[in-house]
Amino acid sequence: MTVKFLKSVYKIEDLPPIEENRKEIVFVGRSNVGKSSLLNYLTNSSIAKVGKTPGRTRAINYFKWDFEKNKVYLVDLPGYGFARGDRKEIENWKRLMEDYFTTRRDNIALVLVLVDAKVGPTEQDFQMMEWLQYLGIPYAVVLTKTDKANQKDIGQTLKKLREFGVAEVVQTSSKDRKGKQQLLKVINQHLREES
C-alpha cells in the first residue's frame, strides 16, 4: 500500500485531471469528526495533518493511494459545522464543496460520511446524505471515535441512522485500531461495482 500527497485545491479549476483508471474515495463530515485520523489509519501513514482545532482542513486535499489492485484518489474535504472563518470564507468553502460534488460526480466511487459515535448524526450529516442521494453518488456511513463512546451512545447513533434509512454502518476507532478491514471491504466492493 503506497500513499502520497498530491495537492491541496482551493479553487475548483485547480482539481487534478480525471484519470480513467483512478476513482475517488471521498472523506466528508463535520469539523473535528476525525477525517484525517481515519485517512492515516486506513493508509498506515501519517500523511494527513491531524489537529485538535476544528476546521483545520481548509482545502480539498488529494492523495494518490495504490492498494491491492486498486489505484484511487483519496479526497479529504473541509469539515462542515465548526470551521472558523469569516462569512465570506465559509461561503467559499461551501461553494467549493458543492462544485466538487457536481463536477466530479461521475468519478466518485464512494463517499465516506463520517459520524462521531458519541455525538451522533447531526442535521448537516443528514443533509449531506440527502444531497448525495439526490446526486446519485454512493455513500457509506463510518462511525468514528468509537473508543470514546459507550454502548448506549453507539446504540442511539445506530438507531437514528437506521431511521434515516442507512442500512450499513462501519464502526471504527483510529486510536484502538478497529474497523479497518471492514472499511477496506466496503471500499473494494464499491470499486468493483465501478469497474
ABEGO torsion letter per residue (X at the ends): XBBBBABBBABAAABBBBBAABBBBBBBEBBGAGAAAAAAAAAGBAABBBBABBGABABBBBBBBBBEABBBBBBBBBBBGABBEBAAAAAAAAAAAAAAAAAAAAABABBBBBBBAAAEBBAAAAAAAAAAAAAGBBBBBBBBGAAABBAAAAAAAAAAAAAAGBABBBBBBAAAGBGAAAAAAAAAAAAAAAX
